């Protein structure tokens, strides 16, 4: 088990700064299906759990829902006094709001948990992510990008390696993925591309469907370190193309998919394959520029090749989510996991001029005596 040795996480905070648990609170969706709000509202429950844990651990934690712009919401909370536990993904399902929020937090001078905006953009835009992974030598299934169903007809003569799976190019949480997402004919492919374009108002990523085992790989820390591997158990499904983690499997608690896609953690996997999976996940982390914590989802083909499907920066850390499950398997209670993620953000160091030197901060030699500017200094 490749777990970083860390000091015991204290259950009482000695920090002066308070913690803002920042999350989105949407009441509608500007695209997609009405049922997609289930995923949006899942963030609310997660934020409440995180705030409760931090308070029990001795932190001064404030729950702050985003119902307007992040700049307005944070006016009462100056960055010198507050650290952000960032669970915000934006309002109403708008595209790339999660990255914009992270950029805004950084520009306003906050220390915050999770990944920065650039990495969020790279990982959220599936076509960009797959291009970067391929260029970096990380296997990912072959793909095509269609902005309109008519484009399918233009390349149909080249042939496709059916079955294929069709996804919105810039969504997470399995939005837009159901039983109809896996297609076997040109007609079905065209119809599904039209569905994605019409409902999700974005291009459709079409990907070769890899028949094989599916693994979720949770990583955190600066190396990064790999938590125990998790595998999706598809044994209840008869046909290979039904073996997907659909929106229903993640969010619709009464559905067959939700009830019959249990997660095996630790995954029953031989050592050599586990090593390949971990190495692939660590390379994907580095290529995307992840920070803090992330999850890499992959399929392993019959030939034993781990193909990266998604790199999920800032994945769900609800108590019953995959990342939390892996951390608990590694020996972390939910409380210690949350505190460790927060402490990683608190270790961000900034350089001040000589009049701004303080705890865990260093002076910037080029700053004037009267200057009050803050310079990013790294970790």
Secondary structure, 3 states (H helix, E strand, C coil): CCCCCCCCCCCCCCCCCEEEEEEECCCCCCCCCHHHHHHHHHHHHHHHHHHHHHHHCCCCEEEEEECCCHHHHCCCCCCCCEEEEECCCCCCCCCCHHHHHHHHHHHCCCCECCCCHHHHHHHHCHHHHHHHHHHCCCCCCCEEEECCCHHHHHHHHHCCCCCEEEEECCCCCCCCCCHHHEECCHHHHHHHHHHHHHHHCCCEEEEECCCCEEEEEEEECCCCEECCCEEECCCCCCCHHHCCCCHHHHHCCCCHHHHCCCEEECCCCCHHHHHHHHHHHHHHHHHHCCCCEEEEEEEECCCCCEEEEEEEECCCCCCCCHHHHHHHHCCCCHHHHHHHHHHHHHCCCEEECHHHCCCCCEECCCCCCCCCCEEECCC
